[in-house]
Amino acid sequence: MSDSNRLEREIEEILGKIEQFPDAQTRRKRSRSRVLQQIGAAISDGQRALVRELARFSMSQVMLLSFLLILGSLFFRRAAPLMMSWVLYAGIVLFVSSFAFMLFSGRGSSSTEPKWRGRPVRSAMPTLSQRLRGWWSARSR
């Protein structure tokens, strides 16, 4: 008898949910939002792939490319003067931005001391600047 009561309750729950089924307008809104989410996910995946590909190039390679653009625009100016002027501007902008990035990023600067396992590594041999400071301080005494 309890099985029949349980079965009846489940049927009533199912019928109650059918009455709460979303109308056509709500279903359209949901499908639009799903499509927008899929488009957003596709754009996000594309951006990640682009950044992954751009991360393969170092700043020195970008700087070299800017030099080649500038030189190429100067050599081939007679062939396509209008296009080569834009290539020259692109090379200059690329050079200035890569130089600024290298200057202000702090990567590769010699002011950071080398570390091994999180601890600073002391070199047994003094650097040139340390030797010059030592020579100058010994001379000034």
Backbone as ProteinMPNN parsed JSONL, in Angstrom:
{"seq_chain_A": "MSDSNRLEREIEEILGKIEQFPDAQTRRKRSRSRVLQQIGAAISDGQRALVRELARFSMSQVMLLSFLLILGSLFFRRAAPLMMSWVLYAGIVLFVSSFAFMLFSGRGSSSTEPKWRGRPVRSAMPTLSQRLRGWWSARSR", "coords_chain_A": {"N_chain_A": [[0.806, -1.188, 0.0], [1.973, 1.227, 0.701], [3.67, 1.526, -1.394], [1.989, 2.167, -3.51], [1.017, 4.636, -2.655], [3.384, 6.107, -2.669], [3.987, 5.979, -5.382], [1.815, 7.386, -6.397], [2.322, 9.935, -5.338], [4.741, 10.564, -6.658], [3.822, 10.663, -9.305], [2.076, 12.846, -9.103], [3.936, 14.837, -8.492], [5.403, 14.893, -10.877], [3.401, 15.685, -12.675], [2.9, 18.179, -11.579], [5.275, 19.486, -12.128], [5.151, 19.57, -14.887], [3.174, 21.439, -15.265], [4.554, 23.659, -14.535], [6.228, 24.115, -16.602], [8.391, 25.977, -18.701], [7.296, 28.784, -20.656], [7.032, 29.616, -24.211], [8.405, 32.023, -24.745], [10.236, 32.255, -22.614], [11.759, 29.97, -23.094], [12.937, 30.708, -25.538], [14.519, 32.869, -24.683], [16.314, 31.509, -23.032], [17.59, 29.89, -24.916], [18.808, 31.832, -26.498], [20.587, 32.954, -24.625], [22.195, 30.727, -24.174], [23.378, 30.451, -26.703], [24.805, 32.865, -26.823], [26.58, 32.411, -24.702], [28.042, 30.296, -25.766], [29.24, 31.553, -27.96], [30.783, 33.463, -26.604], [32.509, 31.727, -25.219], [33.855, 30.592, -27.376], [35.192, 32.833, -28.425], [36.798, 33.466, -26.234], [38.41, 31.153, -26.11], [39.769, 31.454, -28.531], [41.215, 33.809, -28.029], [42.894, 32.938, -25.969], [44.402, 31.046, -27.377], [45.696, 32.729, -29.213], [47.253, 34.328, -27.489], [48.873, 32.349, -26.425], [50.357, 31.658, -28.695], [51.644, 34.102, -29.218], [53.243, 34.304, -26.988], [55.404, 32.787, -27.539], [57.342, 34.307, -28.756], [60.214, 36.269, -28.099], [61.152, 39.421, -26.573], [63.416, 40.446, -27.749], [63.321, 39.273, -30.248], [61.044, 40.517, -31.254], [61.975, 43.126, -31.339], [64.002, 42.853, -33.242], [62.414, 42.224, -35.451], [61.095, 44.675, -35.723], [63.237, 46.329, -36.479], [63.838, 45.136, -38.943], [61.471, 45.701, -40.325], [61.616, 48.502, -40.452], [64.016, 48.902, -41.909], [63.356, 47.474, -44.25], [61.211, 49.002, -45.177], [62.548, 51.321, -45.849], [64.237, 50.473, -47.916], [62.467, 49.511, -49.892], [60.891, 51.646, -50.626], [60.477, 52.951, -53.059], [59.066, 51.129, -54.583], [56.456, 50.798, -53.473], [55.312, 53.461, -52.302], [53.291, 54.529, -50.559], [52.418, 52.341, -49.021], [54.836, 51.545, -47.861], [55.431, 53.686, -46.217], [53.553, 53.354, -44.186], [54.42, 50.906, -43.224], [56.876, 51.672, -42.222], [56.028, 53.377, -40.128], [54.706, 51.466, -38.55], [56.879, 49.832, -37.869], [58.41, 51.62, -36.35], [56.669, 52.179, -34.2], [56.427, 49.599, -33.147], [59.087, 49.123, -32.418], [59.538, 51.138, -30.451], [57.594, 50.46, -28.543], [58.378, 47.824, -27.841], [60.927, 48.336, -26.855], [60.299, 49.979, -24.668], [58.846, 48.146, -23.17], [60.837, 46.258, -22.578], [62.512, 47.865, -21.081], [60.967, 48.739, -18.875], [59.846, 46.461, -17.781], [61.446, 44.949, -16.117], [62.438, 42.47, -16.434], [65.15, 40.323, -16.835], [66.982, 42.069, -15.796], [70.066, 43.077, -14.327], [70.067, 43.719, -11.709], [68.737, 42.046, -10.013], [69.524, 39.485, -7.794], [70.97, 36.262, -8.29], [69.12, 33.277, -7.531], [68.859, 30.183, -5.8], [66.907, 27.509, -5.073], [65.279, 29.251, -3.662], [66.988, 30.761, -2.126], [69.493, 33.332, -1.932], [72.295, 33.219, -4.121], [75.65, 33.286, -3.515], [78.391, 34.478, -5.159], [81.646, 33.182, -5.519], [83.643, 34.553, -6.737], [84.299, 37.979, -7.019], [82.293, 40.482, -8.66], [82.858, 42.674, -11.498], [82.066, 45.288, -10.894], [82.112, 45.174, -8.08], [84.829, 44.73, -7.627], [85.885, 47.118, -8.672], [84.744, 48.994, -6.894], [85.95, 48.148, -4.517], [88.662, 48.622, -5.155], [88.553, 51.397, -5.475], [87.76, 52.254, -2.9], [89.956, 51.355, -1.406], [91.941, 52.892, -2.49], [91.18, 55.463, -1.858], [91.519, 55.619, 0.855]], "CA_chain_A": [[0.0, 0.0, 0.0], [2.855, 2.381, 0.729], [4.216, 1.682, -2.738], [1.007, 2.863, -4.354], [1.011, 6.043, -2.218], [4.62, 6.713, -3.175], [3.825, 6.103, -6.825], [0.872, 8.48, -6.616], [3.029, 11.202, -5.05], [5.681, 10.823, -7.748], [3.041, 11.083, -10.478], [1.6, 14.213, -8.841], [5.103, 15.74, -8.626], [5.712, 15.021, -12.301], [2.357, 16.518, -13.275], [3.099, 19.547, -11.093], [6.398, 20.07, -12.864], [4.711, 19.845, -16.263], [2.425, 22.691, -15.237], [5.521, 24.744, -14.378], [7.102, 24.1, -17.777], [8.533, 27.359, -19.177], [6.574, 29.11, -21.884], [7.859, 29.744, -25.418], [9.283, 33.196, -24.639], [11.321, 31.916, -21.69], [12.634, 29.023, -23.784], [13.738, 31.475, -26.513], [15.538, 33.614, -23.937], [17.336, 30.565, -22.598], [18.383, 29.458, -26.075], [19.672, 32.978, -26.865], [21.685, 33.075, -23.656], [23.102, 29.614, -24.438], [24.14, 30.779, -27.909], [25.762, 33.911, -26.445], [27.633, 31.792, -23.9], [28.896, 29.519, -26.668], [30.037, 32.519, -28.725], [31.776, 34.0, -25.666], [33.507, 30.695, -24.961], [34.676, 30.455, -28.581], [36.069, 34.011, -28.482], [37.786, 33.317, -25.16], [39.373, 30.124, -26.532], [40.602, 32.049, -29.575], [42.145, 34.745, -27.404], [43.917, 32.154, -25.265], [45.293, 30.461, -28.384], [46.518, 33.819, -29.742], [48.235, 34.701, -26.47], [49.829, 31.249, -26.353], [51.252, 31.77, -29.842], [52.467, 35.304, -29.067], [54.195, 34.107, -25.896], [56.582, 32.092, -28.058], [58.321, 35.276, -29.238], [60.85, 37.073, -27.067], [61.18, 40.844, -26.9], [64.522, 40.709, -28.674], [62.847, 38.911, -31.584], [60.126, 41.577, -31.677], [62.816, 44.273, -31.671], [64.632, 42.529, -34.51], [61.376, 42.372, -36.468], [60.857, 46.102, -35.952], [64.366, 46.816, -37.282], [63.666, 44.649, -40.314], [60.386, 46.48, -40.932], [62.109, 49.854, -40.744], [64.969, 48.813, -43.022], [62.634, 47.065, -45.452], [60.424, 50.123, -45.684], [63.452, 52.286, -46.464], [64.757, 49.919, -49.168], [61.424, 49.291, -50.891], [60.027, 52.821, -50.657], [60.137, 53.305, -54.446], [58.118, 50.157, -55.143], [55.108, 51.128, -52.979], [55.607, 54.517, -51.323], [52.257, 54.702, -49.536], [52.443, 51.182, -48.134], [56.085, 51.511, -47.119], [55.394, 54.673, -45.14], [52.823, 52.728, -43.088], [55.296, 49.865, -42.667], [57.855, 52.407, -41.426], [55.362, 53.787, -38.879], [54.48, 50.253, -37.751], [58.172, 49.425, -37.33], [58.815, 52.554, -35.294], [55.801, 51.938, -33.039], [56.798, 48.301, -32.597], [60.385, 49.268, -31.758], [59.393, 51.94, -29.232], [56.841, 49.711, -27.534], [59.182, 46.697, -27.343], [61.997, 48.91, -26.039], [59.705, 50.396, -23.396], [58.508, 46.938, -22.411], [62.072, 45.688, -22.053], [63.077, 48.786, -20.101], [60.148, 48.874, -17.668], [59.311, 45.205, -17.265], [62.32, 44.458, -15.065], [62.924, 41.129, -16.761], [66.514, 40.257, -17.333], [67.853, 43.111, -15.264], [71.161, 42.513, -13.543], [69.968, 44.137, -10.317], [68.244, 40.938, -9.197], [70.594, 38.53, -7.537], [70.544, 34.899, -8.626], [68.654, 32.475, -6.403], [68.778, 28.747, -5.979], [66.017, 26.988, -4.054], [64.73, 30.348, -2.886], [68.017, 31.474, -1.357], [70.446, 34.011, -2.821], [73.548, 32.527, -4.386], [76.807, 34.176, -3.407], [79.466, 34.074, -6.049], [82.951, 33.188, -4.865], [84.452, 35.553, -7.419], [83.572, 39.249, -7.049], [81.992, 41.01, -9.984], [83.703, 43.795, -11.897], [81.688, 46.48, -10.126], [82.596, 45.0, -6.712], [86.288, 44.932, -7.634], [86.161, 48.547, -8.845], [84.429, 49.664, -5.634], [87.016, 47.811, -3.559], [89.861, 49.335, -5.55], [88.352, 52.824, -5.205], [87.776, 52.492, -1.454], [91.325, 51.169, -0.927], [92.74, 54.011, -3.001], [90.779, 56.709, -1.208], [91.932, 55.618, 2.265]], "C_chain_A": [[0.852, 1.256, 0.0], [3.491, 2.629, -0.64], [3.252, 2.439, -3.643], [0.914, 4.335, -3.968], [2.25, 6.771, -2.743], [4.536, 6.939, -4.677], [2.889, 7.253, -7.167], [1.538, 9.836, -6.39], [4.012, 11.55, -6.162], [4.954, 11.284, -9.004], [2.542, 12.504, -10.292], [2.748, 15.217, -8.962], [5.44, 15.968, -10.088], [4.681, 15.908, -12.985], [2.478, 17.97, -12.823], [4.244, 20.246, -11.818], [6.016, 20.385, -14.292], [3.943, 21.154, -16.31], [3.366, 23.883, -15.114], [6.499, 24.81, -15.544], [7.194, 25.507, -18.352], [7.795, 27.583, -20.504], [7.552, 29.352, -23.036], [8.838, 30.915, -25.31], [10.481, 32.91, -23.717], [12.3, 30.938, -22.338], [13.504, 29.73, -24.816], [14.841, 32.261, -25.818], [16.673, 32.701, -23.496], [18.215, 30.129, -23.774], [19.299, 30.585, -26.545], [20.856, 33.093, -25.907], [22.682, 31.932, -23.837], [23.978, 29.897, -25.649], [25.189, 31.843, -27.59], [26.897, 33.342, -25.598], [28.581, 30.978, -24.768], [29.789, 30.434, -27.498], [31.14, 33.102, -27.84], [32.873, 32.995, -25.374], [34.424, 30.515, -26.166], [35.656, 31.622, -28.707], [37.169, 33.893, -27.432], [38.839, 32.271, -25.516], [40.303, 30.664, -27.613], [41.628, 33.01, -29.008], [43.251, 34.005, -26.664], [44.912, 31.548, -26.246], [46.221, 31.521, -28.963], [47.608, 34.211, -28.751], [49.295, 33.614, -26.333], [50.829, 31.323, -27.497], [52.17, 32.987, -29.717], [53.509, 35.148, -27.966], [55.449, 33.377, -26.361], [57.683, 33.06, -28.478], [58.902, 36.066, -28.076], [60.873, 38.536, -27.513], [62.326, 41.178, -27.85], [64.127, 40.318, -30.103], [61.886, 39.967, -32.131], [60.918, 42.816, -32.086], [63.529, 44.059, -33.008], [63.638, 42.668, -35.657], [61.11, 43.841, -36.759], [62.001, 46.72, -36.758], [64.224, 46.39, -38.736], [62.537, 45.388, -41.033], [60.864, 47.871, -41.327], [63.061, 49.83, -41.933], [64.281, 48.42, -44.325], [61.818, 48.195, -46.036], [61.322, 51.172, -46.346], [63.986, 51.777, -47.806], [63.691, 49.831, -50.263], [60.448, 50.463, -51.003], [59.605, 53.176, -52.084], [59.097, 52.375, -55.038], [56.679, 50.493, -54.734], [55.253, 52.194, -51.901], [54.557, 54.645, -50.212], [52.292, 53.556, -48.525], [53.706, 51.179, -47.271], [56.136, 52.574, -46.025], [54.63, 54.109, -43.937], [53.641, 51.619, -42.436], [56.37, 50.519, -41.791], [57.25, 52.829, -40.087], [55.124, 52.583, -37.973], [55.783, 49.774, -37.122], [58.63, 50.321, -36.195], [57.984, 52.334, -34.032], [56.164, 50.628, -32.364], [58.136, 48.383, -31.858], [60.25, 50.024, -30.443], [58.656, 51.149, -28.155], [57.649, 48.53, -26.993], [60.335, 47.206, -26.477], [61.46, 49.328, -24.675], [59.349, 49.187, -22.543], [59.759, 46.313, -21.812], [62.644, 46.555, -20.939], [62.304, 48.759, -18.784], [59.642, 47.564, -17.098], [60.163, 44.646, -16.137], [62.833, 43.054, -15.323], [64.347, 41.226, -17.271], [67.418, 41.348, -16.806], [68.898, 42.476, -14.358], [71.061, 42.897, -12.071], [69.423, 43.022, -9.432], [69.368, 39.928, -9.012], [70.093, 37.121, -7.839], [70.159, 34.122, -7.371], [68.628, 31.015, -6.789], [68.009, 28.186, -4.801], [65.533, 28.075, -3.113], [65.733, 31.139, -2.077], [68.995, 32.145, -2.306], [71.758, 33.237, -2.93], [74.668, 33.557, -4.339], [77.907, 33.64, -4.305], [80.8, 34.171, -5.309], [83.834, 34.274, -5.46], [83.679, 36.873, -7.482], [83.36, 39.739, -8.489], [82.905, 42.194, -10.271], [83.361, 45.044, -11.091], [82.155, 46.368, -8.675], [84.102, 45.211, -6.633], [86.637, 46.405, -7.789], [85.855, 49.329, -7.573], [85.51, 49.393, -4.575], [88.304, 48.544, -3.874], [89.737, 50.808, -5.2], [88.387, 53.109, -3.703], [89.171, 52.3, -0.875], [92.206, 52.33, -1.348], [92.426, 55.298, -2.255], [91.163, 56.75, 0.265], [93.256, 56.226, 2.405]], "O_chain_A": [[0.493, 2.248, -0.634], [3.808, 3.762, -1.002], [3.674, 3.265, -4.453], [0.752, 5.194, -4.835], [2.165, 7.911, -3.202], [4.968, 7.976, -5.179], [3.135, 8.004, -8.111], [1.337, 10.77, -7.166], [4.106, 12.71, -6.565], [5.418, 12.193, -9.693], [2.582, 13.295, -11.234], [2.558, 16.319, -9.476], [5.729, 17.092, -10.499], [5.035, 16.78, -13.78], [2.191, 18.887, -13.592], [4.185, 21.446, -12.086], [6.501, 21.363, -14.86], [4.044, 21.9, -17.284], [3.027, 24.99, -15.534], [7.508, 25.51, -15.459], [6.17, 26.177, -18.483], [7.694, 26.688, -21.344], [8.767, 29.296, -22.843], [9.984, 30.801, -25.744], [11.609, 33.292, -24.027], [13.513, 31.052, -22.162], [14.68, 29.399, -24.961], [15.97, 32.315, -26.305], [17.845, 33.068, -23.574], [19.433, 30.014, -23.639], [20.435, 30.333, -26.945], [21.991, 33.304, -26.334], [23.885, 32.134, -23.673], [25.178, 29.621, -25.631], [26.332, 31.74, -28.034], [28.05, 33.745, -25.757], [29.79, 30.971, -24.533], [30.961, 30.128, -27.716], [32.289, 33.222, -28.267], [34.044, 33.364, -25.289], [35.628, 30.31, -26.008], [36.819, 31.421, -29.057], [38.332, 34.185, -27.708], [40.026, 32.471, -25.257], [41.497, 30.362, -27.61], [42.777, 33.031, -29.449], [44.415, 34.401, -26.726], [46.115, 31.533, -25.989], [47.402, 31.255, -29.184], [48.76, 34.405, -29.138], [50.475, 33.912, -26.146], [52.019, 31.078, -27.298], [53.347, 32.911, -30.07], [54.554, 35.797, -28.011], [56.451, 33.354, -25.647], [58.848, 32.667, -28.549], [58.175, 36.484, -27.174], [60.643, 38.844, -28.683], [62.213, 42.094, -28.665], [64.553, 40.964, -31.06], [61.908, 40.278, -33.322], [60.575, 43.481, -33.065], [63.642, 44.987, -33.81], [63.989, 43.178, -36.721], [60.92, 44.218, -37.915], [61.756, 47.551, -37.631], [64.459, 47.181, -39.65], [62.644, 45.668, -42.227], [60.549, 48.357, -42.413], [62.933, 50.636, -42.854], [64.587, 48.97, -45.383], [61.736, 48.338, -47.256], [60.905, 51.836, -47.295], [64.167, 52.563, -48.736], [63.99, 50.054, -51.436], [59.307, 50.284, -51.429], [58.49, 53.653, -52.295], [58.324, 52.783, -55.905], [55.781, 50.471, -55.575], [55.311, 51.871, -50.715], [54.909, 54.847, -49.05], [52.205, 53.782, -47.318], [53.65, 50.848, -46.087], [56.811, 52.387, -45.013], [55.013, 54.356, -42.793], [53.56, 51.419, -41.224], [56.732, 49.983, -40.743], [57.874, 52.663, -39.039], [55.318, 52.671, -36.761], [55.792, 49.355, -35.964], [59.172, 49.845, -35.198], [58.524, 52.305, -32.926], [56.205, 50.553, -31.136], [58.298, 47.782, -30.795], [60.793, 49.594, -29.425], [59.049, 51.167, -26.988], [57.603, 48.263, -25.792], [60.682, 46.579, -25.477], [62.085, 49.066, -23.648], [59.531, 49.208, -21.325], [59.744, 45.883, -20.659], [63.195, 46.04, -19.966], [62.901, 48.757, -17.708], [59.055, 47.56, -16.016], [59.645, 43.931, -15.278], [63.584, 42.507, -14.515], [64.686, 42.118, -18.049], [68.52, 41.536, -17.322], [68.641, 41.464, -13.706], [71.877, 42.454, -11.263], [69.625, 43.049, -8.218], [70.067, 39.57, -9.96], [68.911, 36.83, -7.657], [70.764, 34.271, -6.309], [68.405, 30.659, -7.946], [68.413, 28.366, -3.652], [65.393, 27.851, -1.911], [65.36, 32.1, -1.405], [69.3, 31.602, -3.367], [72.253, 32.679, -1.951], [74.63, 34.569, -5.038], [78.294, 32.476, -4.206], [81.045, 35.123, -4.568], [84.676, 34.848, -4.768], [82.537, 36.899, -7.94], [84.142, 39.444, -9.393], [83.633, 42.657, -9.393], [84.253, 45.772, -10.656], [82.558, 47.372, -8.089], [84.597, 45.806, -5.675], [87.556, 46.902, -7.138], [86.611, 50.227, -7.202], [85.922, 50.292, -3.841], [88.974, 49.038, -2.967], [90.683, 51.413, -4.694], [88.98, 54.1, -3.278], [89.544, 53.009, 0.06], [93.125, 52.706, -0.62], [93.309, 56.13, -2.045], [91.135, 57.821, 0.87], [93.779, 56.319, 3.515]]}, "name": "protein", "num_of_chains": 1, "seq": "MSDSNRLEREIEEILGKIEQFPDAQTRRKRSRSRVLQQIGAAISDGQRALVRELARFSMSQVMLLSFLLILGSLFFRRAAPLMMSWVLYAGIVLFVSSFAFMLFSGRGSSSTEPKWRGRPVRSAMPTLSQRLRGWWSARSR"}
